[in-house]
Amino acid sequence: MSSAAAAKPAEFETIVVETTHVACDGGNGPLGHPRVFLNMGHDRQVVCPYCSRTYVLAEGAKVKAGH
């Protein structure tokens, strides 16, 4: 078994938020990615298509109707 096969899969960051609309830029300053705005819709989480960070709506946070 090669060491690459035995390596642990990359773990992606999970961030708890209070709103269903979030902005992600990768969080690494100039080494991040273009800022994208993500909307959870009716779900309670959304995954960034660039860096795979997962944004999860906090327990008890209210989902606002509208925009």
Contact map, one row per residue, 1 for C-alpha under 8 A:
1110110000000000000000000000000000000000000000000000000000000000000
1111110000000000000000000000000000000000000000000000000000000000000
1111111000000000000000000000000000000000000000000000000000000000000
0111111000000000000000000000000000000000000000000000000000000000000
1111111000000000000000000000000000000000000000000000000000000000000
1111111100000000000000000000000000000000000000000000000000000000000
0011111110000000000000000000000000000000000000000000000000000000000
0000011111000000000000000000000000000000000000000000000000000000000
0000001111100000000000000000000000000000000000000000000000000000000
0000000111110000000000000000000000000000000000000000000000000000000
0000000011111000000000000000000000000000000000000000000000000000000
0000000001111100000000000000000000000000000000000001110000000000000
0000000000111110000000000000000000000000000000000001110000000000000
0000000000011111000000000000000000000000000000000000111100000000000
0000000000001111100000000000000000000000000000000000111100000000000
0000000000000111110000000000000000000000000000000000001111000000000
0000000000000011111100000000000000000000000000000000001111000000000
0000000000000001111100000000000000000000000000000000000011001100000
0000000000000000111111000000000000000000000000000000000010001110000
0000000000000000111111000000000000000011100110000000000010000010000
0000000000000000001111100000000000001111000000000000000000000000000
0000000000000000001111110000000000001110000000000000001000000000000
0000000000000000000011111000000000111100000000000000000000000000000
0000000000000000000001111110000000111100000000010000000000000000000
0000000000000000000000111111100111110000000000000000000000000000000
0000000000000000000000011111101111100000000000000110100000000000000
0000000000000000000000011111100100000000000000000000000000000000000
0000000000000000000000001111111100000000000000000000000000000000000
0000000000000000000000001111111100000000000000000000000000000000000
0000000000000000000000000001111110000000000000000000000000000000000
0000000000000000000000000101111110000000000000000000000000000000000
0000000000000000000000001111111111000000000000000000000000000000000
0000000000000000000000001100011111100000000000000110000000000000000
0000000000000000000000001100000111110000000000000000000000000000000
0000000000000000000000111100000011111000000000000000000000000000000
0000000000000000000000111000000001111100000000010000000000000000000
0000000000000000000011110000000000111110000000000000000000000000000
0000000000000000000011110000000000011111000001010000000000000000000
0000000000000000000111000000000000001111100001000000000000000000000
0000000000000000000110000000000000000111111111000000000000000000000
0000000000000000000100000000000000000011111100000000000000000000000
0000000000000000000000000000000000000001111100000000000000000000000
0000000000000000000000000000000000000001111111000000000000000000000
0000000000000000000100000000000000000001111111000000000110000000000
0000000000000000000100000000000000000001001111100000011110000000000
0000000000000000000000000000000000000111001111110000011100000000000
0000000000000000000000000000000000000000000011111001111000000000000
0000000000000000000000010000000000010100000001111111110000000000000
0000000000000000000000000000000000000000000000111111000000000000000
0000000000000000000000000100000010000000000000011111000000000000000
0000000000000000000000000100000010000000000000011111100000000000000
0000000000011000000000000000000000000000000000111111110000000000000
0000000000011110000000000100000000000000000000110011111000000000000
0000000000011110000000000000000000000000000011110001111100000000000
0000000000000111100001000000000000000000000011100000111110000000000
0000000000000111100000000000000000000000000111000000011111000000000
0000000000000001111100000000000000000000000110000000001111101000000
0000000000000001110000000000000000000000000000000000000111111000000
0000000000000000000000000000000000000000000000000000000011111000000
0000000000000000000000000000000000000000000000000000000001111100000
0000000000000000011000000000000000000000000000000000000011111110000
0000000000000000011000000000000000000000000000000000000000011111000
0000000000000000001100000000000000000000000000000000000000001111100
0000000000000000000000000000000000000000000000000000000000000111110
0000000000000000000000000000000000000000000000000000000000000011111
0000000000000000000000000000000000000000000000000000000000000001111
0000000000000000000000000000000000000000000000000000000000000000111
